[in-house]
Amino acid sequence: MRLTLGILFIAAILLGGSLAFAGDSHWEFCGWYGGGCYPNVEFDPNVKNRVYLTSDVAGIWRSDDLGENWQFINNGLGYMNVAVLSAARNYPGVLYAGTKGGLFVSQDSGDTWNSCGDYSGGIKFDRPGSYRSIAVSAYSTGKVCAGTNSGDVLYSENYGKTWKALGGKAKPFNKEELITAVIFDKQDKNLWVGSKDGIARFNFQDKRWTKNEKTPVNVFDLSISSDNPALIYAAAGNALWRSADEGHTWEIVEQLSASSKVLRVAISEKILGIAWERDWKGGVLVSSDGGKNWEPVDEAISPNKTADPTRAWANGGGRPTALKIDPFNNNVLSRTDWWGVFRSDDAGKSWQEKITGAPNTVGSDIVFDEKGCLYVATMDNGLLKSEDNGKSYLPVYPQRGYKDDINGHTWRVSSLGGERMIATASPWGRNINQVILSNDGGKTFEVTRQGLPENRPKVNTMWGQGYPRALAVDPNNKDTVYLGIDGDDGGGIFRSLDAGKTWTRLESQPDSTRIYNALSVDPTDSKRIIWGACGKWGGVYLSENAGKKWRCTLAEMDWVFDSAISKDGIMYAAGDKSGPCLYVSNNHGKSWKLLKKFPGNGTAEAIAIDPANPKKIAVSLVQWSGTNDGRIYLSLDGGSNWQDISGDLPPGAGAAAMTFSPDGTYLYITRYAGGVYRFKL
């Protein structure tokens, strides 16, 4: 019989805290699917019905039923921003994944991954540009070519362990220009390469590069006939191009408007398809007669509103990122975009969203209100609400349609008591920050910017612009709310005395305004506030008079990302001091001591304290730059002993925010990528 978590912790304490959970920590998914960029999709050429899907934040999924159900396959994958995936025809199980941080190889269909050689750090890929930039040989095991985001085209014969430049020339275009496509022709006689500067060819017999100056330029994709190696298609500029003589001459097959881009081309024995974009619009065209006539196939698109509640306002059929044809059934097509993945079983005439199992949301906050409803704030997806502990969600902000001053990011959310809620937001379409308020449990919202800066700050910010990522409600008077925006040119700490309707920037400010999430009000004394800052002059700042004066009381950790205060006034600060650290103050912030230096790199990012039991504390460790070693730690004794409870969480960047359920039974987390999960305590 599996021991409960509580028994394990007792055993751990009796053994001096040395007992690990060894996989007993089970996490239950309780979020929604979709809601982010899916740069690529790839049918397995060897296994019928097997498909791979990539994310720009969450890694890779595999489906063995044509996308009806997806599962994460991130074990060993070092970076979660995956631009391209390529499967080896004739060599089942061999995959290559091109990420922002390098190239990875799997020989077991993605169950495990290993990093390839990086050519002195030169092998990296960008989404969505590096679309078809890995070519895997169908005739020689271990043979692979990669086109990088810096213009190199490299060759390996040992599964990417070592690399060399073809013909002694790494950059066929002599520029540091992203390589968009790399493909072998039949029998691997030639390698075709596309970029902004056109198309180049490497001949493996002559061992030299050639470039026809009359080829198309601004090449986004290349595809070659499996039966006729002389027949090559190029998605370039605003047209689909074709060469029937191995690239010597080219003709336009289909040309769109001057402001459009033909991004992708997919070919089979029966179908020729292209994906196009114009600004944030786009679609797919299909031809069944070799390009003589084209049919737009974007009218019959059915989003999955059950799996992705944001489909209430984010319609399907946006700007495509990928278009592929099933090698086992040419009537089956798959397309991805910046919000989901769709499949057609009738050669493009109709499309169904196939997103179940592929959560792609970037979370920013998660809380329960006083009625036990769960709210999740996100980047891009807005604010969502669950009334059944995460089984289903409703979009509450936005609820429908698009407005340039509404749709975008929500950062923090808090309860103001009863059905009153407050959240902070930054829309995509306007250079502003704002506060959203609801008095009816999220059924309706009003937006206010009164007293906030007219534009987002840009000086001394975390991400290039200042955002309202810090929010703290006075637990003793919930009409008093504090808000933090990073940036010296208008950012800082703001206060509202009317439950968020109007705001005033405090006259006295901490020495650093470069805040992330770390802002807390002491429930034992509402005049006592702590503010955590990052970088130069970073640390924890304390005010004991409601913000009239500030002093730095923790300077030795100058990257502070989150803070929390228990109901009995114990203060915690999470951050990075040569690794992830948690500090504690037992004297109301006057002095601090290191409570826990966690193993590994990264930072301690999010803190959660059980409101019913202040000795129950959870801390999230986060890996920045898209790496995948985020962890969750839990203490039941106020931080004296800690256990890694990451368990079977899919490898990922880590949790952006956490909260305990009102009865203390579950720990809920929202991840920087990959959705919402809960852990039973």
C-alpha positions in Angstrom: 0.0 0.0 0.0 1.3 3.5 -0.9 2.2 5.6 2.1 0.4 8.9 2.4 2.3 12.1 2.1 1.9 12.8 5.8 3.3 9.4 6.9 6.2 9.9 4.5 7.0 13.3 6.0 7.0 11.8 9.6 9.4 9.1 8.4 11.5 11.7 6.7 11.8 13.8 9.9 12.6 10.7 12.0 15.3 9.8 9.5 16.8 13.3 9.5 15.0 14.4 6.4 16.8 12.0 4.1 13.8 10.2 2.7 12.9 11.0 -0.9 9.5 10.4 -2.6 11.0 8.4 -5.5 8.1 9.0 -7.8 5.2 8.6 -5.2 4.2 12.2 -5.8 1.3 12.1 -8.2 0.0 15.3 -9.8 -3.4 15.6 -11.4 -4.0 17.9 -14.3 -6.8 20.4 -13.6 -6.4 23.0 -16.3 -7.4 23.4 -19.9 -5.7 22.8 -23.2 -4.4 25.0 -26.1 -4.0 28.7 -25.6 -0.5 29.2 -27.0 1.8 28.9 -30.0 2.3 25.5 -31.5 5.2 26.0 -34.0 5.2 22.6 -35.6 3.5 19.3 -36.1 5.0 16.2 -37.7 3.5 12.8 -38.7 5.7 9.8 -37.9 6.7 8.3 -41.3 7.1 4.8 -39.8 4.2 4.4 -37.4 0.6 4.9 -38.6 -1.5 7.4 -36.6 1.5 8.7 -34.6 2.0 12.4 -34.6 4.3 14.9 -32.8 3.4 18.4 -31.7 5.8 21.1 -30.5 5.3 24.2 -28.2 7.3 27.4 -27.9 7.1 27.1 -24.1 6.1 23.6 -23.0 8.1 21.2 -25.0 6.8 18.3 -27.1 3.7 16.0 -27.2 3.1 12.7 -28.9 -0.2 11.2 -30.0 -0.8 7.6 -31.1 -4.3 8.2 -32.3 -3.9 11.0 -34.9 -4.1 13.8 -32.2 -7.2 12.6 -30.4 -5.1 12.5 -27.2 -1.7 14.0 -26.6 0.9 13.3 -23.9 4.1 15.1 -22.9 7.4 13.5 -24.0 9.9 15.9 -22.4 12.2 13.6 -20.4 15.8 14.7 -21.1 14.6 17.6 -23.4 16.7 20.4 -22.1 14.8 23.3 -23.6 11.0 23.8 -23.9 11.0 26.2 -26.9 10.8 23.7 -29.8 10.8 25.1 -33.3 11.2 22.0 -35.3 10.9 18.2 -35.0 12.0 15.7 -37.7 11.5 12.0 -37.8 13.8 9.5 -39.6 12.0 7.7 -42.4 13.0 4.0 -42.4 14.5 4.2 -38.9 11.6 3.9 -36.4 12.0 5.9 -33.2 14.7 8.3 -34.3 13.7 11.9 -33.8 15.5 15.2 -33.7 14.1 18.3 -31.9 15.5 21.8 -32.7 15.1 24.1 -29.7 16.1 27.6 -28.8 18.9 26.2 -26.7 20.2 23.4 -29.0 19.5 20.2 -30.8 18.2 17.0 -29.1 17.9 13.4 -30.3 15.7 10.5 -29.3 15.9 6.9 -30.4 12.8 5.7 -28.6 10.1 7.9 -30.2 10.5 10.7 -27.7 10.3 8.7 -24.5 13.8 10.0 -23.7 16.0 12.7 -25.2 19.7 13.4 -25.2 21.5 16.6 -26.2 23.5 16.7 -29.4 26.9 18.4 -29.9 26.3 22.1 -30.1 29.2 23.1 -32.5 30.6 25.6 -29.9 27.1 26.9 -29.1 26.2 27.5 -32.7 23.3 25.1 -33.2 20.1 26.9 -32.2 16.7 27.3 -33.7 14.0 30.0 -33.6 10.2 29.6 -33.9 8.5 30.0 -36.3 11.3 30.6 -38.7 13.3 27.4 -38.3 10.3 25.4 -39.7 11.9 22.6 -41.7 15.5 23.2 -40.7 16.5 19.6 -39.8 16.9 16.9 -42.5 17.3 13.3 -41.4 18.6 10.7 -43.9 16.3 7.9 -44.9 19.2 5.8 -46.1 22.0 6.2 -43.6 21.5 5.7 -39.8 22.8 8.6 -37.8 23.0 11.0 -40.7 21.5 14.4 -40.1 21.8 18.0 -41.4 20.8 21.0 -39.4 20.3 24.6 -40.5 20.7 27.1 -37.6 19.4 30.5 -36.7 22.8 32.0 -37.5 23.0 30.8 -41.0 25.1 27.6 -40.6 24.3 24.4 -42.3 26.0 21.5 -40.5 26.3 17.7 -41.1 26.7 14.8 -38.7 27.0 11.0 -39.3 26.7 10.0 -35.6 23.3 11.2 -34.4 24.5 14.8 -33.9 27.4 14.0 -31.5 29.9 15.8 -33.8 29.4 18.2 -36.7 31.2 19.4 -39.7 30.6 22.0 -42.4 29.6 20.7 -45.8 32.3 21.4 -48.3 34.2 23.2 -45.6 31.7 26.0 -45.8 29.3 26.4 -42.8 27.4 29.4 -44.2 26.2 28.7 -47.8 24.7 32.2 -48.0 27.8 33.9 -46.4 25.5 35.6 -43.9 24.2 35.2 -40.4 20.7 34.7 -41.7 18.3 32.1 -40.3 18.0 28.9 -42.2 14.3 28.1 -42.8 14.4 24.8 -44.6 16.9 21.9 -45.1 15.8 18.8 -47.2 17.5 15.8 -48.8 16.4 14.7 -52.2 15.9 11.1 -53.2 18.9 8.9 -52.3 20.5 11.8 -50.5 22.3 13.0 -53.5 21.6 16.7 -52.9 20.8 18.8 -49.9 18.5 21.8 -50.6 18.6 24.8 -48.2 16.3 27.8 -48.0 16.7 31.2 -46.4 15.9 34.9 -46.8 18.6 35.0 -49.4 17.2 32.3 -51.7 18.0 28.6 -52.3 21.3 26.8 -52.2 22.2 23.2 -53.1 25.0 21.0 -51.8 25.9 18.0 -54.0 27.4 15.1 -52.0 29.2 13.7 -55.0 30.9 16.9 -56.0 31.1 18.1 -52.4 30.4 21.7 -53.2 27.7 24.3 -52.9 25.9 26.0 -55.8 23.4 28.8 -55.8 21.3 29.8 -58.7 20.9 33.6 -58.5 17.5 33.3 -60.2 15.9 31.2 -57.4 13.1 32.7 -55.3 14.1 34.8 -52.3 12.5 35.2 -48.8 12.1 31.4 -48.7 10.0 30.2 -45.7 9.7 26.5 -46.7 10.9 23.9 -49.2 9.4 20.5 -50.2 10.5 18.0 -52.7 8.6 15.2 -54.5 9.3 11.7 -53.1 8.9 10.3 -56.6 10.6 12.9 -58.8 13.7 14.5 -57.3 13.7 17.1 -60.0 10.4 18.5 -58.7 10.9 21.1 -55.9 8.4 23.5 -54.4 9.3 26.7 -52.5 7.1 28.8 -50.3 8.7 32.2 -50.8 7.6 35.8 -50.5 3.9 36.0 -51.5 4.0 33.0 -53.8 4.4 29.3 -54.2 7.2 28.5 -56.6 8.0 25.3 -58.5 11.1 23.9 -60.3 10.8 20.8 -62.5 14.5 20.7 -63.4 16.4 20.4 -60.0 16.3 24.1 -59.3 17.7 25.4 -62.6 14.6 27.3 -63.4 11.6 28.4 -61.4 8.0 29.4 -62.1 5.2 30.8 -59.9 2.4 28.3 -59.2 0.2 30.6 -57.1 0.7 34.2 -56.1 -1.2 36.0 -53.4 -1.5 39.7 -52.6 1.7 41.8 -52.2 1.1 42.1 -48.4 0.7 38.3 -47.9 3.3 35.7 -47.2 3.2 32.1 -48.4 4.7 30.4 -45.3 4.3 26.6 -45.8 4.0 24.1 -48.6 2.8 20.4 -48.2 2.8 18.0 -51.0 1.6 14.4 -51.6 0.5 12.3 -54.5 -3.0 13.8 -54.4 -2.8 17.1 -52.7 -0.8 20.3 -52.9 -1.3 22.7 -49.9 0.0 26.1 -48.8 -0.4 28.1 -45.6 -0.4 31.8 -45.8 -0.5 34.9 -43.5 -1.2 38.6 -43.7 -0.5 40.4 -40.5 -2.4 38.3 -37.9 -4.7 36.7 -40.4 -4.0 33.6 -42.4 -5.3 30.4 -43.9 -4.8 27.3 -46.0 -5.3 26.8 -49.7 -5.5 23.3 -51.3 -5.1 22.1 -54.9 -6.0 18.7 -56.2 -4.8 19.3 -59.7 -1.1 20.2 -59.2 -1.7 23.9 -58.6 -3.9 24.8 -61.5 -6.9 25.5 -59.3 -7.0 26.4 -55.6 -9.6 26.2 -52.9 -9.6 28.1 -49.6 -10.3 25.7 -46.8 -10.9 27.9 -43.8 -14.7 28.1 -43.5 -15.4 24.8 -41.8 -13.1 25.0 -38.8 -14.5 23.7 -35.5 -12.6 24.7 -32.4 -12.9 22.6 -29.2 -14.6 24.9 -26.8 -14.8 22.2 -24.1 -11.0 21.5 -24.0 -10.1 25.2 -24.5 -12.6 27.6 -22.9 -10.8 30.6 -24.4 -12.4 29.6 -27.7 -15.3 31.6 -26.5 -13.4 34.6 -27.7 -10.3 33.2 -29.6 -11.8 31.8 -32.8 -10.0 29.0 -34.7 -8.3 29.4 -38.0 -5.7 32.1 -37.3 -2.3 32.7 -38.8 -0.8 29.2 -39.5 2.5 28.0 -38.2 2.6 24.5 -39.8 0.9 22.4 -42.5 1.6 18.7 -42.9 0.0 15.7 -44.8 -0.3 12.2 -43.3 2.1 9.9 -45.3 -0.3 7.0 -44.6 -3.5 8.8 -45.7 -3.2 11.8 -48.0 -6.7 12.9 -47.1 -5.5 13.6 -43.5 -3.9 17.0 -43.0 -2.8 18.7 -39.8 -2.3 22.5 -39.2 -1.1 24.4 -36.2 -1.3 28.1 -35.4 -0.7 30.4 -32.4 -3.5 28.9 -30.4 -4.2 25.3 -31.3 -3.8 22.3 -33.6 -6.4 21.1 -36.1 -6.9 18.0 -38.2 -8.8 17.4 -41.4 -9.9 14.0 -42.6 -11.3 15.1 -45.9 -8.4 16.8 -47.6 -9.0 20.1 -46.0 -12.7 20.6 -46.5 -13.3 20.6 -42.8 -11.1 20.9 -39.7 -11.6 19.7 -36.1 -9.4 21.1 -33.2 -7.4 18.2 -31.7 -6.0 19.7 -28.5 -6.8 17.3 -25.6 -3.7 16.6 -23.6 -1.6 19.5 -25.0 -1.8 22.4 -22.4 0.2 25.3 -23.6 -0.8 28.1 -21.2 1.7 30.4 -19.5 0.3 31.0 -16.0 1.0 34.0 -13.8 -1.3 33.6 -10.7 -3.8 31.2 -9.1 -6.1 31.9 -6.1 -9.3 30.7 -4.5 -12.0 33.2 -3.6 -14.1 33.1 -0.4 -16.7 30.9 -2.0 -14.1 28.3 -3.1 -14.0 29.2 -6.7 -10.6 28.9 -8.4 -9.2 31.8 -10.5 -6.2 31.5 -12.9 -4.5 34.5 -14.3 -2.4 33.9 -17.5 -0.4 35.5 -20.2 -2.4 35.7 -23.4 -5.4 33.6 -22.2 -6.7 36.3 -19.8 -8.4 35.4 -16.5 -10.4 32.1 -16.1 -12.6 30.7 -13.3 -13.4 27.2 -12.2 -16.3 26.4 -9.9 -15.5 22.7 -9.7 -11.9 22.7 -8.5 -10.4 22.7 -11.9 -12.5 20.2 -13.8 -13.9 22.9 -16.1 -13.3 26.6 -16.6 -15.1 29.7 -17.8 -13.4 32.7 -19.4 -14.2 35.7 -17.3 -11.9 38.3 -18.8 -12.2 38.5 -21.7 -15.5 36.7 -22.2 -16.0 37.2 -25.9 -14.6 39.0 -29.0 -11.5 41.1 -29.3 -10.7 44.6 -28.2 -7.2 46.0 -28.4 -7.5 47.5 -24.9 -8.8 44.3 -23.3 -7.4 41.0 -24.7 -3.9 40.1 -23.5 -2.1 39.3 -20.3 -3.5 39.1 -16.8 -0.8 39.1 -14.1 -2.2 38.9 -10.5 -5.6 38.2 -9.1 -6.9 38.5 -5.5 -10.2 38.3 -3.6 -11.6 41.4 -2.0 -14.1 39.5 0.0 -17.4 38.0 -1.0 -17.8 38.1 -4.7 -15.4 41.0 -5.2 -12.3 40.2 -7.2 -9.4 42.4 -8.4 -6.8 41.6 -11.1 -4.1 43.4 -13.0 -3.8 43.3 -16.7 -1.8 44.5 -19.8 -3.5 44.3 -23.2 -1.8 43.2 -26.4 -2.9 46.2 -28.4 -2.2 49.1 -26.2 0.9 50.3 -24.3 -0.9 50.4 -21.0 -1.4 48.7 -17.7 -4.7 48.5 -15.9 -6.8 47.0 -13.1 -10.0 44.9 -13.6 -12.6 44.7 -10.9 -15.7 42.5 -10.4 -18.4 42.7 -7.8 -20.3 39.6 -8.9 -17.8 36.7 -8.9 -16.4 37.4 -12.4 -19.7 37.7 -14.3 -18.9 41.3 -15.2 -15.8 43.4 -14.9 -15.0 47.1 -15.0 -11.6 48.4 -16.1 -9.7 51.2 -14.4 -6.5 53.0 -15.0 -7.1 56.1 -12.8 -3.9 57.1 -11.1 -1.7 54.6 -13.0 1.0 55.6 -15.6 -0.3 56.5 -19.0 2.3 54.2 -20.6 4.3 51.2 -19.5 7.7 52.1 -18.0 10.8 51.1 -19.9 13.7 52.0 -17.6 15.1 49.4 -15.1 12.3 46.9 -15.9 12.4 43.1 -15.8 11.2 42.3 -19.4 11.8 45.5 -21.3 8.6 47.0 -20.2 7.0 47.5 -16.7 4.0 45.3 -15.9 1.7 45.2 -12.8 2.9 41.8 -11.6 2.7 42.6 -7.9 -0.6 42.9 -6.0 -1.3 42.8 -2.3 -4.6 43.2 -0.5 -4.7 44.3 3.1 -6.1 41.3 4.9 -7.6 43.5 7.6 -9.2 46.0 5.3 -9.8 44.7 1.8 -10.6 48.1 0.4 -6.9 48.9 0.8 -4.8 47.4 -2.0 -1.2 47.8 -3.0 0.1 47.4 -6.6 3.7 47.2 -7.9 4.9 48.0 -11.4 8.5 47.6 -12.3 10.4 50.6 -13.9 12.0 53.8 -12.8 10.1 56.0 -15.2 6.7 55.9 -13.6 6.7 52.5 -11.9 6.9 51.7 -8.2 4.3 51.0 -5.5 0.7 52.4 -5.8 -2.1 52.3 -3.3 -5.8 52.2 -3.6 -8.2 53.0 -0.7 -11.4 52.3 -2.6 -10.9 48.6 -3.5 -8.9 49.3 -6.7 -11.0 52.0 -8.4 -8.4 54.8 -8.0 -4.7 54.7 -7.4 -2.0 56.9 -6.0 1.7 56.5 -6.4 3.3 56.6 -2.9 5.5 59.6 -2.3 8.1 57.4 -0.7 9.4 54.6 -2.8 11.9 51.7 -2.2 15.4 52.3 -3.6 14.7 49.9 -6.4 11.4 49.7 -8.3 12.4 46.6 -10.2 9.8 44.4 -8.7 8.5 41.0 -9.9 5.8 39.5 -7.7 7.2 40.2 -4.2 4.7 42.5 -2.4 3.0 41.5 0.9 1.0 43.1 3.7 1.5 41.7 7.2 -1.9 40.4 8.6 -0.7 41.1 12.2 -0.1 44.8 11.4 -1.5 46.3 8.2 1.0 49.2 8.3 3.8 46.7 7.8 4.6 46.0 4.1 7.5 44.2 2.3 8.6 44.8 -1.2 11.1 42.6 -3.0 13.3 44.0 -5.8 15.7 42.5 -8.4 19.2 43.4 -9.6 21.0 46.5 -8.6 19.8 47.7 -5.2 17.7 44.5 -5.1 16.6 42.8 -1.9 13.7 43.1 0.6 12.4 46.5 1.6 10.4 47.0 4.7 7.9 49.8 5.6 6.3 49.9 9.0 4.1 52.9 8.4 2.1 52.0 5.3 4.7 53.0 2.8 5.7 56.4 4.2 9.3 55.2 4.7 11.3 52.3 3.4 14.5 50.6 4.4 16.3 47.6 3.0 16.4 44.8 5.6 17.6 41.9 3.3 20.4 42.9 0.9 22.4 39.7 0.6 19.9 38.2 -1.8 19.5 40.9 -4.5 17.1 38.9 -6.8 13.8 38.5 -4.9 10.9 37.2 -7.0 8.2 36.5 -4.4 7.2 37.1 -0.8 4.6 35.8 1.6 3.6 36.4 5.2 1.8 33.8 7.3 -1.2 34.6 9.5 1.1 34.8 12.5 3.5 37.3 10.9 6.3 35.1 9.7 7.8 36.5 6.5 9.3 34.7 3.6 11.3 35.9 0.6 12.1 33.6 -2.4 14.8 34.4 -4.9 18.2 33.7 -6.3 21.5 34.0 -4.4 23.9 31.8 -6.5 21.0 29.4 -6.7 17.4 29.1 -5.4 17.0 30.4 -1.8 14.3 31.0 0.7 14.8 33.5 3.5 12.7 33.9 6.6 12.1 36.7 9.1 10.8 35.9 12.5 10.8 39.5 13.7 8.4 41.2 11.2 11.1 41.9 8.6 13.7 43.6 10.7 16.2 40.9 10.0 16.4 37.8 7.8 18.2 34.5 7.8 18.6 31.8 5.1 16.0 29.2 5.7 16.8 26.9 2.8 19.3 26.8 -0.1 17.7 24.5 -2.6 19.7 22.2 -4.9 20.4 23.1 -8.5 20.3 26.3 -10.5 17.6 28.8 -11.2 15.6 30.6 -8.6 13.1 30.1 -5.9 10.1 31.9 -7.5 6.7 31.2 -5.9 5.7 30.8 -2.3 2.4 29.4 -0.9 1.4 29.1 2.7 -1.6 27.1 3.9 -3.9 29.7 5.5 -5.1 27.0 7.9 -1.7 25.7 8.9 1.1 28.3 8.6 3.8 25.6 9.0 2.8 24.1 5.7 4.8 25.9 3.0 5.4 25.2 -0.7 8.1 26.7 -2.8 8.5 26.6 -6.6 11.9 26.4 -8.3 12.0 27.9 -11.7 14.5 27.6 -14.6 14.6 30.6 -16.8 15.4 30.7 -20.6 13.1 27.8 -21.3 15.0 25.0 -19.6 13.1 22.2 -18.0 14.2 21.5 -14.5 11.5 23.3 -12.5 10.8 21.7 -9.1 8.2 21.9 -6.3 9.2 21.6 -2.6 7.0 21.2 0.4 7.6 21.6 4.1 5.2 20.6 6.9 7.2 22.1 9.8 7.8 25.7 8.9 10.8 25.0 6.7 12.9 22.8 8.9 12.5 19.9 6.6 11.8 19.9 2.9 10.8 17.3 0.3 10.8 17.5 -3.5 7.3 16.6 -4.5 7.7 17.2 -8.2 7.0 13.5 -8.8 5.3 12.9 -12.1 4.9 16.5 -13.2 5.9 16.7 -16.9 9.4 18.2 -17.1 9.0 22.0 -17.5 10.1 25.4 -16.5 8.4 25.4 -13.1 5.4 27.0 -11.4 4.7 30.7 -11.7 2.3 30.7 -8.7 0.7 28.3 -6.2 -2.1 28.2 -3.7 -3.6 25.7 -1.2 -7.2 24.7 -1.5 -9.4 26.3 1.3 -9.5 23.0 3.2 -5.8 22.4 2.8 -6.3 19.2 1.0 -4.6 20.1 -2.3 -1.8 22.2 -3.5 -2.6 23.9 -6.8 0.0 25.3 -9.2 -0.1 27.2 -12.5 3.1 26.6 -14.5 5.1 29.0 -16.6 4.2 26.6 -19.4 2.0 23.6 -19.5 -1.2 24.4 -17.5 -2.6 23.9 -14.0 -2.0 20.9 -11.8 -2.9 19.9 -8.2 -1.3 17.6 -5.7 -3.2 15.8 -2.9 -1.7 16.4 0.5 
